[in-house]
């Protein structure tokens, strides 16, 4: 009962519209495009011009990341003439947060004026089409976390029953592929499965994911995309494949290795995202 009470208290901190408005007062600026940066990809925020940042730990009621590779900062700035809001480090349900808390950055981005959301993550490669260091354009997702940030009362500006058919915007996917071709960056479409974590998948689970037609697997992203769909935001998803999923490679999986591969891919990731944002407006 104590654990349930604590969890419900956390939900009350972040889900009501009035509290999102209160949190939005701490944002360092407004935005047209927001980006949530996954493990090892946070350096993109350092490329913004006119950058201003705030530590999430300084925002009362904001869920603070406890995971290495997630700096816990919100940075506003520009890419060209496009106003950006970059969330340098996300939170995950496996840290003990609710789906509603995981979706707070999305709701804040929307409150700041963002109409487009870019979600990124580090993922394990389920399909043999992918190898470590590849960038995967998220075509669709499979929610195997079995949780939803829209559960409960309908929040302001959100649809009760959002259509998820085009939750990863088809025009943005086409744009991303065109930019990748121009920049000579290999970008392959794939379906992302999201599991709760924090354990990596077993070999049997990876075989199951392959049977379900998943190409990559992560422990994040899906709650954020669901919230964005409910708010009518356009979403583009890019996943950095950091390793072969469990049972497909000889090496044991480690978070340090995930971060290292993502860091090694940061330059091409930044070049791709920067050029995509320059074309979104």
Residue pairs with C-beta under 8 A, 6 or more apart in sequence:
7 96
7 98
10 63
10 97
10 98
10 101
11 98
11 100
11 101
11 152
13 19
13 61
14 20
14 23
14 61
14 62
14 63
14 100
14 101
14 104
15 100
15 152
15 155
16 155
17 155
17 156
19 61
20 104
20 107
20 108
20 111
20 155
21 111
22 60
22 61
23 59
23 60
23 61
23 62
23 104
23 108
24 108
24 111
24 112
26 54
26 58
26 59
26 60
26 62
27 54
27 74
27 76
27 85
27 108
27 111
27 112
28 52
28 53
28 54
28 74
28 75
28 76
29 52
29 76
29 77
29 83
29 85
29 112
30 76
30 83
30 85
30 112
30 113
31 76
31 83
31 84
31 85
31 109
31 112
31 113
31 114
32 82
32 83
32 84
32 113
32 114
32 115
32 116
32 281
33 79
33 82
33 83
33 84
33 85
33 114
33 115
33 116
33 117
33 118
33 277
33 280
34 84
34 85
34 86
34 87
34 105
34 106
34 109
34 112
34 114
34 116
34 117
34 118
35 44
35 84
35 85
35 86
35 87
35 117
35 118
35 119
35 120
35 273
36 87
36 90
36 105
36 106
36 117
36 118
36 119
36 120
36 224
37 44
37 45
37 86
37 87
37 88
37 89
37 90
37 120
38 90
38 119
38 120
38 121
38 122
38 218
38 220
38 221
38 239
38 240
38 262
39 67
39 69
39 70
39 121
39 122
39 242
39 255
39 258
39 259
39 262
40 69
40 122
40 240
40 242
40 258
40 259
40 260
40 261
40 262
40 263
40 265
40 266
41 120
41 122
41 240
41 262
41 266
41 269
42 69
42 70
42 71
42 88
42 89
43 263
43 266
43 270
44 86
44 266
44 269
44 270
44 273
45 51
45 53
45 73
45 75
45 77
45 86
45 88
47 79
47 270
47 274
48 75
48 76
48 77
48 78
48 79
48 84
48 86
49 77
49 78
49 79
50 77
50 78
51 75
51 76
51 77
52 75
52 76
52 77
53 73
53 74
53 75
53 76
53 88
54 73
54 74
55 72
55 73
56 62
56 63
56 64
56 65
56 72
56 73
56 74
56 89
57 64
57 72
59 74
62 104
63 91
63 97
63 101
63 102
63 104
64 72
64 91
65 71
65 72
65 89
65 90
65 91
65 95
66 95
67 89
67 92
67 95
67 255
68 255
68 259
69 89
69 255
69 258
69 259
69 262
70 88
70 89
70 90
70 91
71 88
71 89
72 88
72 89
73 88
73 89
74 85
74 86
74 87
74 88
74 105
74 108
75 84
75 85
75 86
75 88
76 83
76 84
76 85
76 86
77 83
77 84
77 86
78 84
79 274
79 277
79 278
80 277
80 278
80 281
81 281
82 277
82 278
82 280
82 281
83 113
84 277
85 109
85 112
85 114
87 105
87 109
90 102
90 105
90 220
90 224
91 97
91 101
91 102
91 104
92 102
92 197
92 198
92 219
92 220
93 99
93 102
93 145
93 147
93 196
93 197
93 219
93 223
94 196
94 197
94 198
94 219
98 149
99 145
99 147
99 148
99 149
99 151
99 223
100 149
100 151
100 152
102 149
102 220
102 223
102 224
103 149
103 223
103 224
103 226
103 227
105 224
106 117
106 224
106 227
106 228
106 231
106 233
107 155
107 227
107 231
109 117
109 233
110 157
110 228
110 231
110 233
114 233
115 233
115 234
116 172
116 233
116 234
116 235
116 236
116 280
117 224
117 225
117 228
117 233
117 234
117 235
117 236
118 235
118 236
118 237
118 238
118 273
118 276
118 277
119 138
119 221
119 224
119 225
119 228
119 235
119 236
119 237
119 238
120 237
120 238
120 239
120 240
120 269
120 273
121 192
121 218
121 220
121 221
121 237
121 239
121 240
122 218
122 239
122 240
122 242
122 258
122 259
122 261
122 262
123 136
123 192
123 216
123 217
123 218
123 239
123 240
123 241
123 242
124 200
124 201
124 206
124 216
124 217
124 218
124 241
124 242
124 243
124 244
124 245
124 246
124 253
125 131
125 132
125 134
125 215
125 216
125 241
125 243
125 244
125 245
125 248
126 193
126 206
126 209
126 210
126 214
126 215
126 216
126 217
126 245
126 248
127 190
127 210
127 214
127 215
127 216
128 248
129 188
129 190
129 215
130 136
130 188
130 190
130 215
130 216
130 241
131 241
131 244
132 241
132 242
132 243
132 244
132 261
133 240
133 241
133 242
133 261
133 264
133 265
134 186
134 188
134 240
134 241
135 180
135 185
135 186
135 187
135 188
135 238
135 239
135 240
135 241
135 265
135 268
135 269
135 272
136 187
136 188
136 189
136 190
136 192
136 215
136 216
136 238
136 239
136 240
136 241
137 173
137 176
137 177
137 180
137 187
137 188
137 189
137 190
137 237
137 238
138 168
138 189
138 190
138 191
138 192
138 221
138 237
138 238
138 239
139 168
139 173
139 189
139 190
139 191
140 167
140 168
140 191
140 192
141 167
141 168
141 191
141 192
141 193
141 194
141 221
141 222
141 225
141 237
142 191
142 192
142 193
142 194
142 209
142 212
142 214
143 194
143 222
143 226
144 193
144 194
144 195
144 196
145 194
145 195
145 196
145 222
145 223
146 196
147 196
147 223
148 223
148 226
149 223
149 226
149 227
150 158
150 160
150 162
150 226
150 227
150 230
154 160
155 230
157 231
157 232
158 227
158 230
158 231
159 229
159 230
159 231
159 232
162 226
162 229
162 230
163 229
164 226
164 229
167 225
167 226
167 228
167 229
167 235
168 225
168 235
168 236
168 237
169 234
169 235
169 236
171 234
172 234
172 235
172 236
172 276
172 280
173 189
173 236
175 276
175 279
175 280
176 187
176 236
176 238
176 272
176 276
177 187
177 189
179 272
179 275
179 276
179 279
180 186
180 187
180 272
182 275
183 268
183 271
183 272
183 275
185 268
185 271
185 272
187 238
187 272
190 215
190 216
190 239
191 213
191 214
191 215
191 216
192 214
192 215
192 216
192 217
192 218
192 221
192 222
192 237
192 239
193 209
193 212
193 214
193 216
193 217
193 218
194 217
194 218
194 219
194 220
194 221
194 222
195 201
195 205
195 217
195 218
195 219
196 219
197 219
198 219
200 245
200 246
200 253
201 209
201 217
201 245
201 246
202 246
202 247
203 246
203 247
204 247
205 246
206 217
206 245
206 246
206 247
206 248
207 247
209 217
209 245
216 239
216 241
216 245
217 245
218 239
221 237
221 239
225 235
225 237
228 235
229 235
236 276
238 269
238 272
238 273
240 261
240 262
240 265
240 269
242 257
242 258
242 261
242 262
243 249
243 251
243 253
243 257
243 258
243 261
246 253
251 257
